[in-house]
Structure formats: structure tokens, C-alpha cells
Amino acid sequence: MSRSIGLAHIIRHDDGTSSGVWGIYTLQSAFQPIFAFKEGKLSIAAFEGLIRPFRDGEPQSPMTFFSTCPAADRLHVEALTRTLHLLNAGACLPREPSIFVNFDPSVFTERAIADSALRDMRLVLHEAGIDPGRVVCEVTEQRSASQETLHGFVAALKGNGFRIAVDDYGADDSDIKRIKELKPDIVKFDAHWITQLMESGPGFALLTSMVRSFEDQGIRTVFEGIEEGWQLELAERSGASMVQGYVLARPELAPTSFRVFARSEPEPVAAANHAPAPATIVPRTGRPAKAFGRRIAP
């Protein structure tokens, strides 16, 4: 079997984790939990893989790293980051929650490239011991070479048992069109946009209506960038399926401490196109209710 592009740039460590090397950069995986609401409590439903670049041992911003990558290398860098996240997820995360990894549709210019990427992913998942049903492929907002190519690639991802998430949803016409075309399993709401809507009663009502519309279609919702308690309260009241943000947990470099949330008894992995299996339930702290935003209704 041919060696995948991602695996060719991987360094294995004694603790079971891996790092990547690309030019002058060392790449590490960080994971941030995504929590699901359940009976007034929160449980870990998934983790998002986030790349953390280092240069000469000093941390660099992901934006700096990606901006230095020539366009011709972007496909290989994307493969490397996914490979790194999946290997580290297999090594240091609980075995029940889902794993979110990014896909930039602009690099998949033809079907042969997409097929090669899927072959590499299957190889890495086999090595990491991860069922495809746990993997959620986040389709980022970058424009694809053609809609036909994008639709074919998303169909191939679904055909291989992966779930699809649309990232940074903000209810623009282009976002609504993405939802209709890709028919995702999950929609991640843009953090800045949802905060703006939460600041007013009418905005919060609109947000709640959109969440209900998605849930009625069988599409789960994630609110990103939740950094304050009042946002968490309103996210729950809106009916959002899941939440992610610093008020709950910050990203941790692999190896993480998150394995403590694993179930004591193994359970079957959640099937594709079904809700992610939650990990150990984390009790929530009580907070005063608010009508909306930072202002208490008279």
C-alpha cells in the first residue's frame, strides 16, 4: 500500500502522540471539546482538531503558518494536518466522542484528488483505530473550483461513512445556499454573528427560529466562541444542540488530559448520520437567567 502524504511528514513520540514537520515549522495537534446539552447538564460530544505551528520552539499563529504555504502545497498541508489530528485523537482522546477535522474545498479541483484524499484518510483511520462514523468533516467557507466537484466530494465523504458540517454559518445568502446544496448533518454558527444576535430580544428570537428550523430538518447545531456565562445560558435556551468555547474548555495540546472523560465501560461508536455519543456528563453551575444579551429585561 502506498504511503500517504500526511504520514510521510509525521514524527512519532514515545508517549504515543505524533507531531508533523513542514519546512521550518513543527506542527502539533490541539483539541477543544464540543459539549452537548442533556437534561440541564453538559456532556462532551466531540473534539475539534486545531493545528498549532511552532518555529524554533516558539509558537506561531496558524494564520501565519498557512499564509507562508504556497498554493501548490496547500493540498499536502491539509492532508498533513488531518493526519496529525486523527493519529493524536486515536492516541490521547476518549474513544466515544466525534472528531471534527477541516476540509478546504478549494484544494479539491478534480475527482481524482478527492479520491486520493479519501484513500489516505482510510489508511490513517485504520492505523489510529478510529471508526469513520466518529469523523465529522468541516467544510470551510473557501470557494471550490466548481460546485460539481464540491458536491461530488461531499457525496464521496458521506459514502465513506463520514458526517458533514458546514462551518462559520452566518445566514448570508451564500451560507443558506451552502446548506441547501451540501445537506450537512451539522451546522456550526459563526461566533461573532451569534453574539450580535444575542445582544437583543429580536435578534435572539431570530437565532432561536433558525436553530429550530435546522433541528426540524434533522440538522444538529453548534454555537462556537462561547466565552461568557450569559452566552451559554442563551445558547441552551435557543435549543442549540452543542456549544464550544473558552467558558467551557480551552484547547489542549496532545497529549491532552481529556481521556479522564472516557466512559468506564466501552460502548458502540455512534453510527454515521446519527447524533455523536456523549462522554461523561459534566455538571453545570447555576447562573442567573437573563432575558437576552447582557441586559436584564424590565
BELPETA-V221187 format. One record per pair of residues at least 24 apart in sequence whose ideal C-beta (glycine too) atoms are under 6 Angstrom apart, sorted by the first residue. I is the first residue (numbers start at 1). J is the second residue. Records with the same first field share a line. If there is no record, write none. Layout:
BEGIN
I = J, J
END
This chain:
BEGIN
4 = 120, 123
5 = 76, 79
6 = 79, 80, 83
9 = 80
15 = 255
16 = 91
17 = 88, 91, 254, 255
18 = 87, 88
20 = 80, 84
24 = 55
25 = 53, 55, 65
26 = 54
27 = 51, 53
28 = 52, 253
29 = 84, 85, 88, 254
30 = 251, 253
31 = 256
32 = 251
33 = 249
34 = 242, 244
35 = 243, 248
36 = 242, 278
37 = 236
41 = 281, 283, 284
42 = 282, 284
43 = 278, 279, 281
44 = 97, 261, 279
45 = 97, 242, 276, 278
46 = 97, 98, 100, 276
47 = 93, 97, 99
48 = 100
49 = 85, 101
50 = 251
51 = 81
74 = 107
75 = 107
78 = 104, 107
79 = 120
83 = 124
86 = 124, 128
87 = 128
88 = 254
90 = 128, 129, 130
92 = 254, 255, 256
93 = 258
94 = 259, 261, 262, 279
96 = 263, 277, 279
97 = 279
98 = 134, 136, 276
99 = 134, 135
100 = 136, 138
102 = 138, 140
103 = 137, 139
104 = 140, 142
105 = 139, 142, 144, 150
106 = 142, 143, 144
108 = 153
109 = 145
111 = 152
114 = 153, 156
118 = 156, 160
131 = 269
132 = 160, 161, 162
133 = 161, 269, 270, 271, 272
134 = 269
135 = 162
136 = 163, 165
137 = 162, 164
138 = 165, 167
139 = 166
140 = 167
141 = 168
154 = 182
161 = 272
163 = 272
185 = 273
186 = 220
187 = 214, 219, 221
188 = 222, 224
189 = 223
191 = 224, 225
194 = 223
198 = 234, 293
199 = 293
201 = 292
204 = 292
207 = 238
208 = 238
211 = 238, 239, 240
212 = 239
229 = 287
230 = 290
233 = 287
END
